């Protein structure tokens, strides 16, 4: 929970604290996870796009495939987070921040972070 000084800096001076190294690494892991999930989804699914630009599965077979892929990627993400020593708090904050991204912004962030 931020203290009064931090709240003042954010609300009135628009100065945000620098993210921790753990948060930055967690953010990269979540961007990579979401990007790889979406790339796989686009390969497997024939459905339309939702309002955020993400592809939607059309049947149970597609849903099973994307859920299996997502499960494998999430295991890798948590394994890497453990290796990097990323705290659960940083993982949760980064997850919350990356879940809000649209498909276009996700692709831009992936390109920015991984130079592709």
VMD Tcl script that builds the backbone (N, CA, C; Angstrom):
set m [mol new atoms 348]
animate dup $m
set s [atomselect $m all]
$s set {name element resname resid chain x y z} {
  {N N UNK 1 A 0.841 -1.178 0.000}
  {CA C UNK 1 A 0.000 0.000 0.000}
  {C C UNK 1 A 0.887 1.243 0.000}
  {N N UNK 2 A 0.664 2.169 -0.949}
  {CA C UNK 2 A 1.507 3.368 -1.007}
  {C C UNK 2 A 1.259 4.286 0.197}
  {N N UNK 3 A 2.312 4.974 0.607}
  {CA C UNK 3 A 2.169 5.918 1.705}
  {C C UNK 3 A 1.714 7.272 1.170}
  {N N UNK 4 A 1.503 8.235 2.054}
  {CA C UNK 4 A 0.984 9.544 1.653}
  {C C UNK 4 A 1.911 10.264 0.683}
  {N N UNK 5 A 3.211 10.156 0.909}
  {CA C UNK 5 A 4.166 10.815 0.017}
  {C C UNK 5 A 4.066 10.247 -1.400}
  {N N UNK 6 A 3.999 8.910 -1.499}
  {CA C UNK 6 A 3.869 8.273 -2.814}
  {C C UNK 6 A 2.577 8.687 -3.494}
  {N N UNK 7 A 1.480 8.723 -2.738}
  {CA C UNK 7 A 0.196 9.137 -3.310}
  {C C UNK 7 A 0.250 10.569 -3.811}
  {N N UNK 8 A 0.864 11.447 -3.035}
  {CA C UNK 8 A 1.001 12.838 -3.446}
  {C C UNK 8 A 1.808 12.940 -4.737}
  {N N UNK 9 A 2.915 12.222 -4.790}
  {CA C UNK 9 A 3.772 12.257 -5.984}
  {C C UNK 9 A 3.011 11.769 -7.216}
  {N N UNK 10 A 2.209 10.718 -7.053}
  {CA C UNK 10 A 1.446 10.180 -8.180}
  {C C UNK 10 A 0.326 11.115 -8.615}
  {N N UNK 11 A -0.497 11.527 -7.645}
  {CA C UNK 11 A -1.718 12.270 -7.953}
  {C C UNK 11 A -1.470 13.705 -8.391}
  {N N UNK 12 A -0.529 14.378 -7.749}
  {CA C UNK 12 A -0.353 15.806 -8.001}
  {C C UNK 12 A 0.853 16.143 -8.861}
  {N N UNK 13 A 1.874 15.343 -8.787}
  {CA C UNK 13 A 3.076 15.627 -9.555}
  {C C UNK 13 A 3.266 14.673 -10.730}
  {N N UNK 14 A 2.396 13.661 -10.822}
  {CA C UNK 14 A 2.458 12.662 -11.903}
  {C C UNK 14 A 3.825 11.993 -11.976}
  {N N UNK 15 A 4.405 11.742 -10.829}
  {CA C UNK 15 A 5.691 11.045 -10.759}
  {C C UNK 15 A 5.455 9.679 -10.153}
  {N N UNK 16 A 5.756 8.668 -10.906}
  {CA C UNK 16 A 5.568 7.286 -10.465}
  {C C UNK 16 A 6.909 6.697 -10.102}
  {N N UNK 17 A 6.942 5.834 -9.075}
  {CA C UNK 17 A 8.217 5.195 -8.711}
  {C C UNK 17 A 8.686 4.268 -9.829}
  {N N UNK 18 A 9.977 4.145 -9.942}
  {CA C UNK 18 A 10.553 3.235 -10.935}
  {C C UNK 18 A 10.167 1.799 -10.588}
  {N N UNK 19 A 9.750 1.014 -11.589}
  {CA C UNK 19 A 9.415 -0.383 -11.293}
  {C C UNK 19 A 10.660 -1.164 -10.876}
  {N N UNK 20 A 10.453 -2.108 -10.003}
  {CA C UNK 20 A 11.569 -2.925 -9.533}
  {C C UNK 20 A 12.073 -3.825 -10.665}
  {N N UNK 21 A 13.274 -4.315 -10.496}
  {CA C UNK 21 A 13.856 -5.240 -11.479}
  {C C UNK 21 A 12.994 -6.498 -11.604}
  {N N UNK 22 A 12.463 -6.965 -10.467}
  {CA C UNK 22 A 11.587 -8.138 -10.487}
  {C C UNK 22 A 10.329 -7.893 -11.292}
  {N N UNK 23 A 9.745 -6.706 -11.132}
  {CA C UNK 23 A 8.545 -6.367 -11.898}
  {C C UNK 23 A 8.866 -6.320 -13.387}
  {N N UNK 24 A 9.973 -5.727 -13.749}
  {CA C UNK 24 A 10.361 -5.633 -15.161}
  {C C UNK 24 A 10.524 -7.016 -15.782}
  {N N UNK 25 A 11.160 -7.918 -15.055}
  {CA C UNK 25 A 11.329 -9.283 -15.556}
  {C C UNK 25 A 9.986 -10.002 -15.641}
  {N N UNK 26 A 9.140 -9.802 -14.634}
  {CA C UNK 26 A 7.810 -10.412 -14.644}
  {C C UNK 26 A 6.992 -9.874 -15.821}
  {N N UNK 27 A 7.096 -8.595 -16.077}
  {CA C UNK 27 A 6.376 -7.976 -17.189}
  {C C UNK 27 A 6.801 -8.623 -18.512}
  {N N UNK 28 A 8.097 -8.820 -18.682}
  {CA C UNK 28 A 8.599 -9.473 -19.901}
  {C C UNK 28 A 8.059 -10.896 -20.029}
  {N N UNK 29 A 8.063 -11.630 -18.910}
  {CA C UNK 29 A 7.551 -13.003 -18.949}
  {C C UNK 29 A 6.072 -13.029 -19.342}
  {N N UNK 30 A 5.274 -12.120 -18.775}
  {CA C UNK 30 A 3.843 -12.098 -19.103}
  {C C UNK 30 A 3.597 -11.651 -20.536}
  {N N UNK 31 A 4.375 -10.701 -21.037}
  {CA C UNK 31 A 4.237 -10.277 -22.445}
  {C C UNK 31 A 4.557 -11.452 -23.360}
  {N N UNK 32 A 5.637 -12.152 -23.062}
  {CA C UNK 32 A 6.019 -13.316 -23.870}
  {C C UNK 32 A 4.932 -14.386 -23.824}
  {N N UNK 33 A 4.395 -14.641 -22.639}
  {CA C UNK 33 A 3.331 -15.625 -22.482}
  {C C UNK 33 A 2.109 -15.255 -23.332}
  {N N UNK 34 A 1.620 -14.031 -23.178}
  {CA C UNK 34 A 0.424 -13.614 -23.917}
  {C C UNK 34 A 0.659 -13.625 -25.427}
  {N N UNK 35 A 1.842 -13.177 -25.834}
  {CA C UNK 35 A 2.160 -13.141 -27.268}
  {C C UNK 35 A 2.205 -14.558 -27.848}
  {N N UNK 36 A 2.882 -15.469 -27.164}
  {CA C UNK 36 A 2.973 -16.840 -27.671}
  {C C UNK 36 A 1.614 -17.533 -27.663}
  {N N UNK 37 A 0.800 -17.255 -26.653}
  {CA C UNK 37 A -0.563 -17.813 -26.630}
  {C C UNK 37 A -1.353 -17.321 -27.838}
  {N N UNK 38 A -1.284 -16.033 -28.091}
  {CA C UNK 38 A -2.064 -15.475 -29.199}
  {C C UNK 38 A -1.575 -15.987 -30.550}
  {N N UNK 39 A -0.271 -16.100 -30.713}
  {CA C UNK 39 A 0.265 -16.640 -31.971}
  {C C UNK 39 A -0.237 -18.070 -32.198}
  {N N UNK 40 A -0.230 -18.879 -31.161}
  {CA C UNK 40 A -0.731 -20.246 -31.274}
  {C C UNK 40 A -2.235 -20.232 -31.578}
  {N N UNK 41 A -2.969 -19.380 -30.872}
  {CA C UNK 41 A -4.416 -19.275 -31.086}
  {C C UNK 41 A -4.725 -18.904 -32.535}
  {N N UNK 42 A -3.974 -17.978 -33.089}
  {CA C UNK 42 A -4.186 -17.565 -34.473}
  {C C UNK 42 A -3.891 -18.698 -35.447}
  {N N UNK 43 A -2.944 -19.540 -35.095}
  {CA C UNK 43 A -2.595 -20.679 -35.942}
  {C C UNK 43 A -3.689 -21.745 -35.902}
  {N N UNK 44 A -4.263 -21.983 -34.733}
  {CA C UNK 44 A -5.202 -23.082 -34.525}
  {C C UNK 44 A -6.651 -22.690 -34.816}
  {N N UNK 45 A -7.028 -21.491 -34.426}
  {CA C UNK 45 A -8.448 -21.109 -34.452}
  {C C UNK 45 A -8.867 -20.501 -35.782}
  {N N UNK 46 A -10.121 -20.811 -36.152}
  {CA C UNK 46 A -10.701 -20.261 -37.369}
  {C C UNK 46 A -11.726 -19.173 -37.058}
  {N N UNK 47 A -11.883 -18.832 -35.780}
  {CA C UNK 47 A -12.932 -17.925 -35.346}
  {C C UNK 47 A -12.670 -16.471 -35.675}
  {N N UNK 48 A -13.659 -15.666 -35.360}
  {CA C UNK 48 A -13.570 -14.225 -35.545}
  {C C UNK 48 A -12.730 -13.602 -34.440}
  {N N UNK 49 A -12.430 -12.327 -34.616}
  {CA C UNK 49 A -11.694 -11.587 -33.604}
  {C C UNK 49 A -12.670 -10.949 -32.630}
  {N N UNK 50 A -12.248 -10.831 -31.361}
  {CA C UNK 50 A -13.076 -10.116 -30.391}
  {C C UNK 50 A -12.795 -8.620 -30.501}
  {N N UNK 51 A -13.403 -7.830 -29.630}
  {CA C UNK 51 A -13.274 -6.373 -29.719}
  {C C UNK 51 A -11.872 -5.864 -29.427}
  {N N UNK 52 A -11.007 -6.700 -28.864}
  {CA C UNK 52 A -9.630 -6.307 -28.563}
  {C C UNK 52 A -8.634 -6.828 -29.599}
  {N N UNK 53 A -9.114 -7.549 -30.601}
  {CA C UNK 53 A -8.251 -8.055 -31.660}
  {C C UNK 53 A -7.748 -9.463 -31.463}
  {N N UNK 54 A -8.198 -10.146 -30.414}
  {CA C UNK 54 A -7.768 -11.520 -30.156}
  {C C UNK 54 A -8.713 -12.498 -30.853}
  {N N UNK 55 A -8.158 -13.582 -31.382}
  {CA C UNK 55 A -8.962 -14.578 -32.084}
  {C C UNK 55 A -9.744 -15.418 -31.075}
  {N N UNK 56 A -10.945 -15.826 -31.471}
  {CA C UNK 56 A -11.805 -16.637 -30.600}
  {C C UNK 56 A -11.931 -18.042 -31.174}
  {N N UNK 57 A -11.892 -19.058 -30.311}
  {CA C UNK 57 A -12.088 -20.434 -30.803}
  {C C UNK 57 A -13.539 -20.636 -31.226}
  {N N UNK 58 A -13.736 -21.533 -32.207}
  {CA C UNK 58 A -15.093 -21.773 -32.715}
  {C C UNK 58 A -15.700 -23.062 -32.181}
  {N N UNK 59 A -14.881 -23.991 -31.722}
  {CA C UNK 59 A -15.436 -25.258 -31.222}
  {C C UNK 59 A -14.597 -25.782 -30.056}
  {N N UNK 60 A -15.060 -26.880 -29.477}
  {CA C UNK 60 A -14.375 -27.445 -28.308}
  {C C UNK 60 A -12.975 -27.950 -28.639}
  {N N UNK 61 A -12.774 -28.480 -29.833}
  {CA C UNK 61 A -11.449 -28.967 -30.218}
  {C C UNK 61 A -10.429 -27.823 -30.181}
  {N N UNK 62 A -10.785 -26.683 -30.759}
  {CA C UNK 62 A -9.883 -25.526 -30.733}
  {C C UNK 62 A -9.655 -25.050 -29.297}
  {N N UNK 63 A -10.711 -25.034 -28.508}
  {CA C UNK 63 A -10.592 -24.596 -27.114}
  {C C UNK 63 A -9.660 -25.520 -26.323}
  {N N UNK 64 A -9.768 -26.817 -26.553}
  {CA C UNK 64 A -8.892 -27.780 -25.865}
  {C C UNK 64 A -7.435 -27.544 -26.250}
  {N N UNK 65 A -7.193 -27.335 -27.542}
  {CA C UNK 65 A -5.822 -27.106 -27.999}
  {C C UNK 65 A -5.221 -25.842 -27.407}
  {N N UNK 66 A -5.991 -24.750 -27.394}
  {CA C UNK 66 A -5.418 -23.502 -26.876}
  {C C UNK 66 A -5.263 -23.552 -25.358}
  {N N UNK 67 A -6.158 -24.249 -24.670}
  {CA C UNK 67 A -6.018 -24.383 -23.219}
  {C C UNK 67 A -4.811 -25.232 -22.850}
  {N N UNK 68 A -4.560 -26.281 -23.614}
  {CA C UNK 68 A -3.378 -27.128 -23.368}
  {C C UNK 68 A -2.097 -26.320 -23.592}
  {N N UNK 69 A -2.067 -25.556 -24.663}
  {CA C UNK 69 A -0.904 -24.724 -24.947}
  {C C UNK 69 A -0.706 -23.679 -23.843}
  {N N UNK 70 A -1.782 -23.041 -23.447}
  {CA C UNK 70 A -1.710 -22.029 -22.391}
  {C C UNK 70 A -1.190 -22.630 -21.086}
  {N N UNK 71 A -1.654 -23.806 -20.761}
  {CA C UNK 71 A -1.223 -24.478 -19.541}
  {C C UNK 71 A 0.273 -24.759 -19.564}
  {N N UNK 72 A 0.777 -25.222 -20.697}
  {CA C UNK 72 A 2.213 -25.483 -20.823}
  {C C UNK 72 A 3.025 -24.201 -20.708}
  {N N UNK 73 A 2.543 -23.132 -21.344}
  {CA C UNK 73 A 3.264 -21.864 -21.297}
  {C C UNK 73 A 3.255 -21.261 -19.891}
  {N N UNK 74 A 2.152 -21.422 -19.178}
  {CA C UNK 74 A 2.077 -20.857 -17.823}
  {C C UNK 74 A 3.015 -21.609 -16.886}
  {N N UNK 75 A 3.161 -22.911 -17.091}
  {CA C UNK 75 A 4.131 -23.671 -16.293}
  {C C UNK 75 A 5.543 -23.147 -16.531}
  {N N UNK 76 A 5.875 -22.892 -17.802}
  {CA C UNK 76 A 7.187 -22.333 -18.124}
  {C C UNK 76 A 7.381 -20.959 -17.487}
  {N N UNK 77 A 6.332 -20.137 -17.539}
  {CA C UNK 77 A 6.416 -18.796 -16.974}
  {C C UNK 77 A 6.743 -18.859 -15.487}
  {N N UNK 78 A 6.008 -19.673 -14.722}
  {CA C UNK 78 A 6.252 -19.764 -13.279}
  {C C UNK 78 A 7.596 -20.415 -12.970}
  {N N UNK 79 A 8.024 -21.344 -13.803}
  {CA C UNK 79 A 9.350 -21.942 -13.629}
  {C C UNK 79 A 10.431 -20.878 -13.822}
  {N N UNK 80 A 10.317 -20.082 -14.878}
  {CA C UNK 80 A 11.291 -19.015 -15.134}
  {C C UNK 80 A 11.252 -17.948 -14.042}
  {N N UNK 81 A 10.053 -17.633 -13.558}
  {CA C UNK 81 A 9.935 -16.651 -12.478}
  {C C UNK 81 A 10.672 -17.138 -11.229}
  {N N UNK 82 A 10.572 -18.410 -10.960}
  {CA C UNK 82 A 11.267 -18.980 -9.806}
  {C C UNK 82 A 12.778 -18.897 -10.003}
  {N N UNK 83 A 13.239 -19.199 -11.208}
  {CA C UNK 83 A 14.673 -19.125 -11.518}
  {C C UNK 83 A 15.190 -17.694 -11.356}
  {N N UNK 84 A 14.414 -16.705 -11.841}
  {CA C UNK 84 A 14.818 -15.299 -11.763}
  {C C UNK 84 A 14.603 -14.701 -10.372}
  {N N UNK 85 A 13.942 -15.439 -9.481}
  {CA C UNK 85 A 13.704 -14.928 -8.135}
  {C C UNK 85 A 12.663 -13.816 -8.086}
  {N N UNK 86 A 11.669 -13.895 -8.951}
  {CA C UNK 86 A 10.632 -12.871 -9.013}
  {C C UNK 86 A 9.588 -13.150 -7.930}
  {N N UNK 87 A 9.243 -12.121 -7.189}
  {CA C UNK 87 A 8.275 -12.275 -6.104}
  {C C UNK 87 A 6.858 -12.460 -6.657}
  {N N UNK 88 A 6.005 -13.064 -5.844}
  {CA C UNK 88 A 4.601 -13.248 -6.240}
  {C C UNK 88 A 3.909 -11.901 -6.447}
  {N N UNK 89 A 4.269 -10.916 -5.649}
  {CA C UNK 89 A 3.672 -9.586 -5.787}
  {C C UNK 89 A 3.999 -8.975 -7.151}
  {N N UNK 90 A 5.265 -9.079 -7.561}
  {CA C UNK 90 A 5.664 -8.562 -8.872}
  {C C UNK 90 A 4.964 -9.326 -9.991}
  {N N UNK 91 A 4.839 -10.636 -9.836}
  {CA C UNK 91 A 4.132 -11.439 -10.843}
  {C C UNK 91 A 2.672 -11.020 -10.970}
  {N N UNK 92 A 2.014 -10.797 -9.840}
  {CA C UNK 92 A 0.604 -10.397 -9.863}
  {C C UNK 92 A 0.420 -9.023 -10.491}
  {N N UNK 93 A 1.281 -8.079 -10.127}
  {CA C UNK 93 A 1.180 -6.727 -10.693}
  {C C UNK 93 A 1.414 -6.744 -12.200}
  {N N UNK 94 A 2.424 -7.483 -12.634}
  {CA C UNK 94 A 2.724 -7.550 -14.062}
  {C C UNK 94 A 1.606 -8.254 -14.822}
  {N N UNK 95 A 1.040 -9.293 -14.225}
  {CA C UNK 95 A -0.073 -9.997 -14.860}
  {C C UNK 95 A -1.265 -9.064 -15.028}
  {N N UNK 96 A -1.578 -8.317 -13.976}
  {CA C UNK 96 A -2.687 -7.369 -14.046}
  {C C UNK 96 A -2.445 -6.332 -15.147}
  {N N UNK 97 A -1.233 -5.839 -15.238}
  {CA C UNK 97 A -0.927 -4.814 -16.235}
  {C C UNK 97 A -0.957 -5.353 -17.659}
  {N N UNK 98 A -0.511 -6.580 -17.861}
  {CA C UNK 98 A -0.492 -7.128 -19.219}
  {C C UNK 98 A -1.850 -7.663 -19.656}
  {N N UNK 99 A -2.705 -8.038 -18.710}
  {CA C UNK 99 A -4.040 -8.522 -19.078}
  {C C UNK 99 A -4.896 -7.429 -19.694}
  {N N UNK 100 A -4.534 -6.190 -19.487}
  {CA C UNK 100 A -5.307 -5.052 -19.990}
  {C C UNK 100 A -4.942 -4.664 -21.417}
  {N N UNK 101 A -3.941 -5.279 -21.984}
  {CA C UNK 101 A -3.462 -4.881 -23.310}
  {C C UNK 101 A -4.338 -5.430 -24.432}
  {N N UNK 102 A -4.461 -4.650 -25.491}
  {CA C UNK 102 A -5.125 -5.138 -26.700}
  {C C UNK 102 A -4.107 -5.935 -27.503}
  {N N UNK 103 A -4.574 -6.620 -28.519}
  {CA C UNK 103 A -3.683 -7.446 -29.335}
  {C C UNK 103 A -2.613 -6.586 -30.017}
  {N N UNK 104 A -3.009 -5.445 -30.542}
  {CA C UNK 104 A -2.059 -4.566 -31.230}
  {C C UNK 104 A -0.979 -4.060 -30.274}
  {N N UNK 105 A -1.372 -3.628 -29.091}
  {CA C UNK 105 A -0.409 -3.143 -28.101}
  {C C UNK 105 A 0.490 -4.287 -27.623}
  {N N UNK 106 A -0.089 -5.465 -27.467}
  {CA C UNK 106 A 0.701 -6.636 -27.077}
  {C C UNK 106 A 1.797 -6.903 -28.098}
  {N N UNK 107 A 1.461 -6.865 -29.369}
  {CA C UNK 107 A 2.460 -7.091 -30.422}
  {C C UNK 107 A 3.533 -6.010 -30.408}
  {N N UNK 108 A 3.136 -4.765 -30.168}
  {CA C UNK 108 A 4.109 -3.670 -30.110}
  {C C UNK 108 A 5.047 -3.833 -28.912}
  {N N UNK 109 A 4.491 -4.194 -27.763}
  {CA C UNK 109 A 5.307 -4.404 -26.574}
  {C C UNK 109 A 6.275 -5.564 -26.772}
  {N N UNK 110 A 5.793 -6.634 -27.385}
  {CA C UNK 110 A 6.665 -7.776 -27.640}
  {C C UNK 110 A 7.826 -7.362 -28.537}
  {N N UNK 111 A 7.524 -6.628 -29.592}
  {CA C UNK 111 A 8.580 -6.143 -30.480}
  {C C UNK 111 A 9.559 -5.221 -29.771}
  {N N UNK 112 A 9.046 -4.360 -28.917}
  {CA C UNK 112 A 9.908 -3.437 -28.181}
  {C C UNK 112 A 10.820 -4.176 -27.196}
  {N N UNK 113 A 10.250 -5.137 -26.476}
  {CA C UNK 113 A 11.024 -5.843 -25.447}
  {C C UNK 113 A 11.988 -6.870 -26.009}
  {N N UNK 114 A 11.599 -7.506 -27.106}
  {CA C UNK 114 A 12.400 -8.602 -27.645}
  {C C UNK 114 A 13.000 -8.276 -29.010}
  {N N UNK 115 A 12.902 -7.007 -29.425}
  {CA C UNK 115 A 13.521 -6.502 -30.661}
  {C C UNK 115 A 13.184 -7.333 -31.882}
  {N N UNK 116 A 11.903 -7.614 -32.056}
  {CA C UNK 116 A 11.493 -8.386 -33.246}
  {C C UNK 116 A 10.499 -7.607 -34.056}
}
mol reanalyze $m
mol bondsrecalc $m
mol representation Tube
mol addrep $m
